[in-house]
Amino acid sequence: MTWRMHHMNIPAHDVEASAEFYEHVLGMTPSMPPFRSDYDPGRKIGWFETEGSAQLHLAKPDPNFAQRNGMHVNPTINGHVAIEVDDLDAVKERLRARGLYFADPGNWALRDYRQIYFLDPSMNCVEVNQHL
């Protein structure tokens, strides 16, 4: 199975100020229209391409996000790392074999991607996704 870094989501209490910092202080280039969200039109997210194909996402922590979306894992509170694979079903089977919970919203937060969310042993949120 191939694993690649897809994106890292950093919690940003002020998304606009954080995006301005990453663009104008660090010199990163926004990769999508500013503050676009496929899954929640009222939600602001900053999107930046990094060297190679990985992205940096900036999103305001939302304590009710998981509850509103029927998930037991909240990827907005402390941010998350996202890894892209070529066989998401194999990852799900590995998690099931160990009795580990994962949230499976399907094709939901990123256009043309299926994704799952789970916690690692240190309680870090991890997203694993696969391009459709």
Short mmCIF file of the C-alpha atoms (twelve columns), coordinates in Angstrom:
data_MODEL
# 
_entry.id   MODEL 
# 
loop_
_atom_site.group_PDB 
_atom_site.id 
_atom_site.type_symbol 
_atom_site.label_atom_id 
_atom_site.label_alt_id 
_atom_site.label_comp_id 
_atom_site.label_asym_id 
_atom_site.label_seq_id 
_atom_site.Cartn_x 
_atom_site.Cartn_y 
_atom_site.Cartn_z 
_atom_site.pdbx_PDB_model_num 
ATOM 1   C CA . MET A 1   0.000   0.000  0.000  1 
ATOM 2   C CA . THR A 2   1.275   3.462  -0.857 1 
ATOM 3   C CA . TRP A 3   1.168   6.170  1.840  1 
ATOM 4   C CA . ARG A 4   1.690   9.901  1.118  1 
ATOM 5   C CA . MET A 5   1.267   13.002 3.221  1 
ATOM 6   C CA . HIS A 6   -1.916  14.679 1.971  1 
ATOM 7   C CA . HIS A 7   -2.362  17.593 4.381  1 
ATOM 8   C CA . MET A 8   -1.967  18.862 7.907  1 
ATOM 9   C CA . ASN A 9   -4.785  20.796 9.543  1 
ATOM 10  C CA . ILE A 10  -3.713  23.422 12.089 1 
ATOM 11  C CA . PRO A 11  -6.287  24.861 14.499 1 
ATOM 12  C CA . ALA A 12  -6.652  28.587 13.890 1 
ATOM 13  C CA . HIS A 13  -8.790  30.633 16.272 1 
ATOM 14  C CA . ASP A 14  -8.725  33.498 13.722 1 
ATOM 15  C CA . VAL A 15  -8.547  31.878 10.283 1 
ATOM 16  C CA . GLU A 16  -8.189  35.164 8.374  1 
ATOM 17  C CA . ALA A 17  -5.289  36.397 10.556 1 
ATOM 18  C CA . SER A 18  -3.593  32.991 10.376 1 
ATOM 19  C CA . ALA A 19  -4.008  32.845 6.589  1 
ATOM 20  C CA . GLU A 20  -2.551  36.344 6.281  1 
ATOM 21  C CA . PHE A 21  0.452   35.214 8.374  1 
ATOM 22  C CA . TYR A 22  1.124   32.082 6.300  1 
ATOM 23  C CA . GLU A 23  0.714   34.000 3.033  1 
ATOM 24  C CA . HIS A 24  2.442   37.313 3.772  1 
ATOM 25  C CA . VAL A 25  4.924   36.452 6.526  1 
ATOM 26  C CA . LEU A 26  5.910   32.915 5.500  1 
ATOM 27  C CA . GLY A 27  5.356   33.476 1.780  1 
ATOM 28  C CA . MET A 28  3.073   30.482 1.166  1 
ATOM 29  C CA . THR A 29  0.656   30.579 -1.758 1 
ATOM 30  C CA . PRO A 30  -3.049  29.911 -1.185 1 
ATOM 31  C CA . SER A 31  -4.075  26.868 -3.214 1 
ATOM 32  C CA . MET A 32  -7.830  27.399 -3.410 1 
ATOM 33  C CA . PRO A 33  -10.202 30.306 -3.186 1 
ATOM 34  C CA . PRO A 34  -9.694  31.728 0.283  1 
ATOM 35  C CA . PHE A 35  -11.814 30.303 3.035  1 
ATOM 36  C CA . ARG A 36  -13.700 27.763 0.916  1 
ATOM 37  C CA . SER A 37  -15.302 24.775 2.593  1 
ATOM 38  C CA . ASP A 38  -16.864 21.972 0.539  1 
ATOM 39  C CA . TYR A 39  -18.782 20.498 3.489  1 
ATOM 40  C CA . ASP A 40  -19.887 23.628 5.378  1 
ATOM 41  C CA . PRO A 41  -20.385 26.776 3.269  1 
ATOM 42  C CA . GLY A 42  -20.410 29.036 6.345  1 
ATOM 43  C CA . ARG A 43  -17.095 27.656 7.664  1 
ATOM 44  C CA . LYS A 44  -13.832 29.409 6.858  1 
ATOM 45  C CA . ILE A 45  -10.810 27.277 5.948  1 
ATOM 46  C CA . GLY A 46  -7.469  28.536 4.645  1 
ATOM 47  C CA . TRP A 47  -5.869  26.249 2.020  1 
ATOM 48  C CA . PHE A 48  -2.163  26.345 1.137  1 
ATOM 49  C CA . GLU A 49  -0.021  24.146 -1.105 1 
ATOM 50  C CA . THR A 50  3.354   23.135 0.283  1 
ATOM 51  C CA . GLU A 51  6.376   21.837 -1.607 1 
ATOM 52  C CA . GLY A 52  5.354   18.697 -3.468 1 
ATOM 53  C CA . SER A 53  1.716   17.737 -3.200 1 
ATOM 54  C CA . ALA A 54  0.987   18.195 0.519  1 
ATOM 55  C CA . GLN A 55  -1.320  20.948 1.735  1 
ATOM 56  C CA . LEU A 56  -1.718  23.026 4.877  1 
ATOM 57  C CA . HIS A 57  -5.289  23.685 6.054  1 
ATOM 58  C CA . LEU A 58  -6.258  26.312 8.637  1 
ATOM 59  C CA . ALA A 59  -9.605  25.809 10.373 1 
ATOM 60  C CA . LYS A 60  -11.227 27.230 13.476 1 
ATOM 61  C CA . PRO A 61  -11.749 24.609 16.203 1 
ATOM 62  C CA . ASP A 62  -15.427 23.718 16.495 1 
ATOM 63  C CA . PRO A 63  -16.354 21.850 19.702 1 
ATOM 64  C CA . ASN A 64  -19.711 20.679 18.275 1 
ATOM 65  C CA . PHE A 65  -18.354 19.571 14.892 1 
ATOM 66  C CA . ALA A 66  -18.322 15.823 15.644 1 
ATOM 67  C CA . GLN A 67  -21.790 15.830 17.193 1 
ATOM 68  C CA . ARG A 68  -23.335 17.721 14.237 1 
ATOM 69  C CA . ASN A 69  -21.734 15.305 11.781 1 
ATOM 70  C CA . GLY A 70  -22.457 12.038 13.588 1 
ATOM 71  C CA . MET A 71  -18.810 11.340 14.408 1 
ATOM 72  C CA . HIS A 72  -17.063 10.365 17.639 1 
ATOM 73  C CA . VAL A 73  -13.788 11.937 16.482 1 
ATOM 74  C CA . ASN A 74  -13.465 15.723 16.149 1 
ATOM 75  C CA . PRO A 75  -10.771 16.649 13.580 1 
ATOM 76  C CA . THR A 76  -11.083 20.386 14.308 1 
ATOM 77  C CA . ILE A 77  -10.183 20.649 18.009 1 
ATOM 78  C CA . ASN A 78  -6.431  19.994 17.961 1 
ATOM 79  C CA . GLY A 79  -5.984  19.696 14.227 1 
ATOM 80  C CA . HIS A 80  -5.009  16.518 12.418 1 
ATOM 81  C CA . VAL A 81  -2.594  15.012 9.954  1 
ATOM 82  C CA . ALA A 82  -4.020  13.483 6.768  1 
ATOM 83  C CA . ILE A 83  -2.375  10.642 4.907  1 
ATOM 84  C CA . GLU A 84  -3.443  9.608  1.415  1 
ATOM 85  C CA . VAL A 85  -3.480  5.912  0.540  1 
ATOM 86  C CA . ASP A 86  -4.373  3.902  -2.533 1 
ATOM 87  C CA . ASP A 87  -6.539  1.392  -0.580 1 
ATOM 88  C CA . LEU A 88  -8.679  2.948  2.146  1 
ATOM 89  C CA . ASP A 89  -10.625 -0.273 2.634  1 
ATOM 90  C CA . ALA A 90  -7.401  -2.074 3.643  1 
ATOM 91  C CA . VAL A 91  -6.755  0.582  6.316  1 
ATOM 92  C CA . LYS A 92  -10.311 0.193  7.614  1 
ATOM 93  C CA . GLU A 93  -9.821  -3.583 7.855  1 
ATOM 94  C CA . ARG A 94  -6.575  -3.100 9.829  1 
ATOM 95  C CA . LEU A 95  -8.386  -0.797 12.273 1 
ATOM 96  C CA . ARG A 96  -11.308 -3.227 12.617 1 
ATOM 97  C CA . ALA A 97  -8.909  -6.146 13.207 1 
ATOM 98  C CA . ARG A 98  -7.567  -4.265 16.237 1 
ATOM 99  C CA . GLY A 99  -11.006 -3.236 17.455 1 
ATOM 100 C CA . LEU A 100 -10.304 0.464  16.868 1 
ATOM 101 C CA . TYR A 101 -13.101 2.952  16.246 1 
ATOM 102 C CA . PHE A 102 -12.988 5.169  13.187 1 
ATOM 103 C CA . ALA A 103 -15.440 7.730  11.858 1 
ATOM 104 C CA . ASP A 104 -16.306 7.041  8.214  1 
ATOM 105 C CA . PRO A 105 -18.091 9.995  6.610  1 
ATOM 106 C CA . GLY A 106 -17.325 8.687  3.096  1 
ATOM 107 C CA . ASN A 107 -16.912 11.318 0.375  1 
ATOM 108 C CA . TRP A 108 -17.625 14.310 2.513  1 
ATOM 109 C CA . ALA A 109 -15.065 16.960 3.484  1 
ATOM 110 C CA . LEU A 110 -12.822 16.942 0.398  1 
ATOM 111 C CA . ARG A 111 -14.229 16.820 -3.095 1 
ATOM 112 C CA . ASP A 112 -13.277 13.552 -4.860 1 
ATOM 113 C CA . TYR A 113 -11.878 11.885 -1.710 1 
ATOM 114 C CA . ARG A 114 -13.206 9.302  0.735  1 
ATOM 115 C CA . GLN A 115 -11.843 9.771  4.233  1 
ATOM 116 C CA . ILE A 116 -11.894 8.247  7.695  1 
ATOM 117 C CA . TYR A 117 -10.841 9.744  11.032 1 
ATOM 118 C CA . PHE A 118 -9.461  7.991  14.110 1 
ATOM 119 C CA . LEU A 119 -7.256  8.603  17.136 1 
ATOM 120 C CA . ASP A 120 -3.721  7.253  17.465 1 
ATOM 121 C CA . PRO A 121 -2.493  5.893  20.837 1 
ATOM 122 C CA . SER A 122 -1.468  9.427  21.900 1 
ATOM 123 C CA . MET A 123 -4.964  10.759 21.094 1 
ATOM 124 C CA . ASN A 124 -3.840  12.610 17.960 1 
ATOM 125 C CA . CYS A 125 -6.528  12.798 15.301 1 
ATOM 126 C CA . VAL A 126 -5.505  11.101 12.056 1 
ATOM 127 C CA . GLU A 127 -7.323  11.311 8.728  1 
ATOM 128 C CA . VAL A 128 -6.631  8.699  6.081  1 
ATOM 129 C CA . ASN A 129 -8.079  9.394  2.651  1 
ATOM 130 C CA . GLN A 130 -8.195  7.950  -0.855 1 
ATOM 131 C CA . HIS A 131 -8.788  9.792  -4.122 1 
ATOM 132 C CA . LEU A 132 -11.922 8.522  -5.905 1 
# 
